[in-house]
Amino acid sequence: MKAICATDLSAASEATIESETCLECLGRIGVEEIHLVTVIPSNVHAGMPGMDFEGRRERALERYRRVIEDAGFDVEAHVVRGTPHRRINGVAEAIGASLTVVGSRGKSPLENRVIGSTARNLARTTVVPLLVNRIERGADEPDVLREHLFQRMLYATDFSANADRAFEAFSYLRHATREATLVHVETPKDPALPEDADPEARLAELAAQLEEWGIETRTEVRQGDPADEILAAEEEYEPTTILVGSRGHSRLRRLLLGSVSEDVVARADGNVMLIPPDRTA
């Protein structure tokens, strides 16, 4: 597997890249090649007064490369110019990446639903599975909040096709997963099951598959607003990562997802892995 590690050379990016535990987790799920991608925004120029941007970028990328190579991965670096989320998606498509990883400091003290702009835009437009690695706020040298990325998973499903696609990620995540909580939220807003369907039975079927892989699994059916209940389950079970599929009902999806998945990405305390729709379907 190939993974994109998107960096803006910030402390949050550095915490993700230099976490030995996070790198070990990526190796466990089959990642062998990591592509460092840093995007120079179009409005930033190398010759701006007081900014050794070129030198800083080169030094940081070389340090990151050494760390990742020492962890046993093949590494390539890409320095591109443009809009960060668009260029990151473009590189992911070009190299056939299976995962994009981006660090985010998470909740803003000014607005509960705001995350880093690149992470937010990737959540809306990503073309491959996206892992938002949550970094602690308010620290000059921050650490990642959940080091063991896939050890305890919270999988949220509405039993849609793309939720099923997200569940398929366990085919490789299982090599690093010990526990899983499977949650379905019943809501009158978006009925996903026929009236005679039994969500508890559906969850039990999924749980049985994970237990065959040696993953300790629990299931829960909740009622209420999907995003609120998924985040309440996160608070209760303290997973290392929430796994959720995104889905779009119109061509506007790439401009504004406006869905449960983006809400979860923005408001979660820990990591979130977002699985986008299959664009070839």
Order of alpha helices (4+ residues) and beta strands (2+ residues): beta-alpha-alpha-beta-alpha-beta-alpha-beta-alpha-beta-beta-alpha-alpha-beta-alpha-beta-alpha-beta-alpha-beta
